[in-house]
Amino acid sequence: MTGIGGGVLRDILVNEIPTVLRAELYAIVALAGALVVVAGDVFHFPPAATTVAGAVLCFSIRMIAIRRGWHLPTAT
């Protein structure tokens, strides 16, 4: 959350469209990781395990997206 918020603030201050709102997979991946952590909390899993699982999910999806060239659809 801090990384995305800081990036959005940086882009707004330099008068650019925030990177998370472009075609790259940033916000969606962060949301998926956050959902893992929230689900772990709801089901009373150990916080360390859910944090690691959420981080691994974020990192893995992002690396796969970079390697395979995945992008979000854009409006034309």
N, C-alpha and C positions, 0 to 999 in steps of 0.2 A: 504494500500500500504506500509506503514511504517512497519507494522508487518510482512508482507511477505518478504519485502526487508531485514529487520534485521535478520529474520530467515535464509534466503538464505545466507547472508553474514556470519553469525555464522557458518553454516554448511560448507561453503567453507573454512573458516579459520581453522576448525578442521578436514579438509580433509574427509568429509562425503558427500554422495549424499543429496542434499537439500530435506527437508521434503516435500516441495510442489511438488516435482517431483516424489514422491513415490505414493503409492496407496491411500493415504488419500485424502479426499475432502477438500482442502484448497484453492488452486488457483481458482478452478471452482466456489466455493461459493463466494469468494472475487470478482470475475469477475461478477457474477450475481448481487451482491450488487452495484457494480460500474455502471453497466448498468442501474439499477433503478435510480441512482442519475443523470446519464447523460441524460436519457430519461426525467426525471423531469425538468432538465435544458432546454432541447430542447423545451418542451411543456410549459415552463414558470410557473411551479408549484412553490410554496413557497420552498425556499432552506431548511428550517428546516424540513418541512414535507418529502421531498425526502431523506434527510439525515437519518431521523428516519426510514423511510420505508426501505431504503437500509440496515441499520444496523439490523433491525428486521428480514429482509429476510436472511441475512448472519447468524445471530445467530440461527434462527429457522432451517434452512437447516442443519447447522452443528450439532445442538443438535439431530435432527432426525437421521442424518447419524451415529452419535455415538451410539444412542440408538438401532438402527436397524442393525448396523454393515455394513453400506454401504461403499464400497471401489471402487476406479476406477479400470478398467481392467488393468492388467499388461501384458507386453510382456513375452512370455515364450520361 
